[in-house]
Amino acid sequence: MTSPARGRRNALLMLGSGLLASAIDREPASAQGQQGAQQTPKRIFVTGSSEGIGLAAARRLIEMGHHVVLHGRNRKRADDAMAAAPGCETAVIGDVSVIAETRSLAAQVNRIGRCDAVIHNVGIGGRAAAEKTADGLPPIFAVNTLAPYILTALIERPKRLVYVSSSVHRGVTLDPGDLTYASRQWNGWDAYAESKLQDVLLAFAVARRWPNVFSNAMDPGWVPTQMGGAGAPGSVAEGAETEVWLAVSDDAAAQLSGRFFYHRREQPPNPAARNLELQDKLLAACERISGVALPA
């Protein structure tokens, strides 16, 4: 658990970034309604969809008539997800903090059939104390960064990729030589913010390498999920809205690539996210750690 002081710090940072962007860039209600227009059904895989924003996105996509593949880290979570999102196509199972299980997850998705979009929604918040996964990695790096990389590399290439980040990524720099805090003193908040910058870097790197795929990052805002806390000012449905829009919308504004969005509006990312050398170093590190190469 985070300390009260760190929790207040996190809350203030998230509130400042989220509410400022919200005040400037809120999508008009009339435009939001356009997302409900009839579309050709698509298959969308949503990671971390047993609760929170991922579940809300899955439900909305099902309401729109799409074929949704859910994800839970174990059988119970997957069963709970299917019960909470009736009409889903199926659910796949895998603990994305473990490299082998993440690889298995990709194989399960590929057996179902090609996806039109993948929403990399799964994520965890900062940890006060340094922890290690079965692979010897900080859980926050394994879940927030390495899992989206592995799934991107191994799932049959979709038409759209959505990476859930946060506006807090703007407040940090990145040490590509120590992504896993092997030599640095652990800081749970910085590790979280760095992982969100890594998600934007990954989205932009994929957009550059795969020009026929719409690959974007987005900020769902500060909403009342297990991570965001009950006092968050937004709504879970609102947090899921941009994920859904980027995954399936026919709007021209959603059919871009290498962009960062908040409430369907493009926002300036951390300038470091545009650094091609940094993008390539992140990909190289993820390949070295996971043993999985991103296809050309």
N, C-alpha and C positions, 0 to 999 in steps of 0.2 A: 504494500500500500504506500501511496505517496504521503509525505508529511503534510500537516495542515498548512504550513508556510508554503511548501512547494505547490500544494493544491491550489492555494489562493493565487500564487504566481501564474500557474498554468491557466486558471480560469480568467484572470485579468488579460493575459496575452491573447487567449482565444476570443474573449469578448471584444477586445479592441480591434482585432483583425476582422472578426466576423461581422460585427455590427457596423463598422465603418464601410465595408464593402456592401453590406446589405442596404445601407442608407443611400448609397450612390447607384447601385446596380440592380435593384430589385426588378425582376421581370414583371410587366403588367399582367394583371389577372386575365385579360382578354387573350394575351399571347399564350399564357399557360394552357388555356383550354384547347389550343390547337393540337396539343400532344395527343389528345384522345381521338383524333381522326382515325378512320379505318385504315389499316395497313395490311400488307401481305404478312402472314405469320412468320416469325423468325425464331430460331433457336438461340437462346441466350443462357450462358453459364454465369452464375453469380457466386463468387466465393464468399465465405462467411455469411451465409444467408439463413442461418437458423434463428437469428434475432436481429434487432436493431435496424439500421439503415439497409442492410442487405436483404433482410426479410421484407421490409417495406417496398424496396425496389422490385423484388420478385413478385410480390402480390400485385403491384401496379402493372407489371408486364403481363401477368396472367390475365388481369382484367382487360387488357388491351388485345388479348387473343394470341399472345406469343407462347412459344414452347419454352418453358423455363426449367433449367437443370439447377437444382439446389445443391448446397454443400454443407456438411456438418463434420466436425472433427472426429466424431465417433458415431456408432450406430444410433444411440439414443438421440443425439443432437440431430442426426439426419431424419430420424422418424418424427421428432418434434417439428422439424422444419416442414416436412410434408403434411403433417396434420394442421399446421398453421397457414399453409399456402395450398389449399385444395385446388386441383386443376394443374398442378405442376407436372412436368413430364416424368421426372424421377429425381433422385438425390444421390450424390456420390459422397464417399467417406474418405477422410484423410486428415491427419494432424500435420498442418503445414509448417510446424516448427521443426519437423523431422524431414531431412532431405529425401530419404527413401519413400516415405509416405507421400510426399509431394509429387515425386515421380510416378508413383502408383495412381495418384489422383488424376494426373494428366492422361494416363493410359485408360482409366475408367471413362473419362470424358470422350476420348477418341473412339472408344468402342460404341458409344451412343450414336455418334455421327457428327458431322462437321457443324460447328457453331457459327452463327452469323456474327455474334459479338460475345466477348468475355468481359465481365466487370470484375476487376481485381479489387474487391471490396474488403476482404478480410484484413484485420489489423488489430494491434494491441497498443495500449498506452505505455507511458514511461514506467519504469520500475525503480523504486528507491534504492534497492540493492542490486549489485551485479549478480546475474544468474547465468547458467549455461544450459543449453539443450543437450540432447543425446549426442549431437554432432560437435559439441564444444563451442557453440556460438551463442551470443546474446539472443534471447528469444525475440527481442524487438527487431533485430536485424534479420533473423531467420524468417519471421512471419511477415514483416512489413516490406522487406526488400527482396530477400532471396527467393521466397515462394513465388511472388509475381514474376520474377525473372525466369525461374524454372518452368512455370506453367506457360509463360509466353513462348519459351523455346521449344517445349515439347507438345503442346496442344496444336492440332492441325490449324494452320493459320486462318483466323477469322477475318471478316471484313472490317471489324471495329474492335478496338481495345480501349478500355476505360480504366484508369489507375486512380484510386482514391487517395488523395494527398490531403494537405491542409495548408492554410495560409501561413501557418507558423514556419513553413519551410523557408520563408523569406528572411528569417532572423538568424540563420546560421551559415557557417562556412563548412566545407567538407575536407577532411584529410583522407585522400584516396589511398594512402599508405597504411591507414589504421581504421578501417570501417568497422571493425569488430571490437574496438577498445582493448586490443591486446597490450598496448603500452600506455595508453592514456588512463587517467583516473576516471572512474565511472561517474557519469552524470545522467540520470534517467531522463530528465527533461530534454537535455541536449541530444541524447540518443534518439528520442522520439522525433524531435524536429529534424534531425539529420536523416532519419529514415523517410520522412516525408519529402525532403529534398531529393533523396535517392529515387523515390517514386517518380518525381517529375523528370529527373534525368533519364530514367528508364523509358518513360513515355516518349520523350523527345528523341532519344537514341533510336528507338524502334521506328518512330515516324521517319527518321532520316534513312534508316537502313531498309525499311519496307515501304516504299512510296505508294504502294497500292492499298495500304491499310490506313484507316483513320485511327491514329493512336494519340490519345489525349489524357491529361491529368485534370483533376477537379478537386474542389474543396466543398464538402457537404455542409460546412458551417458547424456551429456549436449547437448540438441538439441533444435532447435527453435520452441518451443510450447508457449502457453500462459504462462505457468509457467517458462519455460527456458529463454524466451525473444528472440527477433529477432537477437541478437548478438551471440547466441550460435554457436559454431563451427561445431557441428555435423549435421546430417540430420535426419528428422523425420523417414524416411524409415529405416535408419540404427538403430535408437533407437528401432523400433518395431521388428527388425530382431530376436533378442534373445528370445523375448516373443513367437514368432511364432515357432521358432526352439524347444524350450522347450515344447511347447504345442502339437506338432504333429510329430516331426522328428523321423525317425527310427534309427538315428545314436546312437550307443552305448553310446556316451558321453552325449546324451540328456536323456538317460533312467537311470539316477541316481536319488538319493533323498537326501535331506538335504544338498544341496550345494548352493553356491553363485556364480553367473556367470556375466561376462562382455564380450560382443562381443563373445559369445559362448565359452569362456574360463573360467574354474573354477578359482575363485579368493579367497584368504583368507578373511574370514569375520572378523568382530570385535570378538575377543575371547569370549566376553560376550555372543555372540549368541549361543555358545556351552554349556553354563552353564545350566544344566538341572533344577536346582532349580529356576533360573530366568525364564526359559521357563514356568515352572508350575505356577509360581506366575503371569505371564502375562495372562495365560489361566484362572486362578482363578479370576483375576480382571475383565477380559472381561465377564466372566460368571456372576459375581456379578452385574456388571453395566448393562448388557443387559438382564439378566434373561434367557439367552440361554446357554445350556450346550453343549460342544463338545462331540459328541458320541464316545464311546470307539471303 
